[in-house]
Amino acid sequence: MITKEVIEIVYSFLHQKRNVYIHSSLDWQKDDIEYAIASYVDEMNEELLRTISGGKADFLKEHSRFEEDITAAVNTLERMLGDKL
């Protein structure tokens, strides 16, 4: 089950990391964020991950599309929060 609280927690974490990631010019910092998110995803609520991934394999774990994935995840979570209000 996906509760509003679960969505809020994941949204807060991903939103914060995305903002740092997109404004960073430091490759090591971006790599650290990608690693942290990939580790977080391994422990994430599976139902929520399926929902925000849109069926993409290795969602938030693939370097070449990480920025696209994290932006899509944040946007989806924002919509989900709006639906839960």
C-alpha positions as CSV (number, residue, x, y, z in Angstrom):
1,M,0.0,0.0,0.0
2,I,1.2,3.5,-0.9
3,T,0.4,5.9,1.9
4,K,0.6,9.7,1.7
5,E,3.4,9.5,4.3
6,V,5.5,7.2,2.1
7,I,5.0,9.4,-0.9
8,E,6.0,12.5,1.2
9,I,9.2,10.8,2.5
10,V,10.3,9.6,-1.0
11,Y,9.4,12.9,-2.6
12,S,11.3,14.9,0.0
13,F,14.4,12.8,-0.5
14,L,14.4,12.7,-4.2
15,H,13.4,16.4,-4.6
16,Q,16.3,17.5,-2.5
17,K,18.8,15.3,-4.2
18,R,17.5,16.3,-7.7
19,N,18.0,20.0,-6.9
20,V,21.5,19.5,-5.8
21,Y,22.2,17.2,-8.8
22,I,21.0,19.5,-11.5
23,H,22.8,22.5,-10.0
24,S,26.1,20.8,-9.3
25,S,29.1,21.1,-11.5
26,L,31.1,18.6,-9.6
27,D,31.2,15.1,-11.2
28,W,32.1,13.4,-7.9
29,Q,29.1,15.0,-6.2
30,K,26.8,13.8,-9.0
31,D,28.2,10.4,-8.7
32,D,27.7,10.3,-5.0
33,I,24.0,11.4,-5.5
34,E,23.5,8.7,-8.1
35,Y,25.0,6.1,-5.8
36,A,22.8,7.3,-2.8
37,I,19.7,7.2,-4.9
38,A,20.4,3.7,-6.3
39,S,20.9,2.4,-2.8
40,Y,17.7,4.1,-1.6
41,V,15.8,2.6,-4.5
42,D,16.9,-0.9,-3.4
43,E,15.0,-0.3,-0.1
44,M,12.1,1.7,-1.5
45,N,8.4,0.6,-1.3
46,E,8.1,-1.8,-4.3
47,E,4.6,-0.7,-5.3
48,L,5.7,3.0,-5.3
49,L,8.8,2.2,-7.3
50,R,6.7,0.4,-9.9
51,T,4.4,3.4,-10.0
52,I,7.0,6.1,-10.5
53,S,9.2,4.0,-12.8
54,G,6.6,3.7,-15.5
55,G,8.0,0.2,-16.1
56,K,11.5,1.3,-16.9
57,A,14.1,-1.3,-15.9
58,D,16.9,0.0,-13.7
59,F,14.9,3.2,-13.0
60,L,17.1,5.7,-11.1
61,K,20.1,3.3,-11.5
62,E,21.2,4.0,-15.1
63,H,23.9,6.8,-15.3
64,S,23.0,7.8,-18.9
65,R,19.4,8.7,-18.0
66,F,19.6,9.5,-14.3
67,E,18.7,13.1,-14.5
68,E,15.7,12.2,-16.7
69,D,14.6,9.5,-14.3
70,I,14.9,11.6,-11.1
71,T,13.0,14.5,-12.7
72,A,10.2,12.1,-13.9
73,A,10.1,10.6,-10.4
74,V,9.8,14.0,-8.7
75,N,7.1,15.1,-11.1
76,T,5.1,11.9,-10.6
77,L,5.4,12.1,-6.8
78,E,4.2,15.7,-6.9
79,R,1.1,14.6,-8.9
80,M,0.5,11.7,-6.5
81,L,0.7,14.1,-3.5
82,G,-1.8,16.4,-5.2
83,D,-4.2,13.4,-5.7
84,K,-3.9,12.5,-2.0
85,L,-4.9,16.0,-0.7
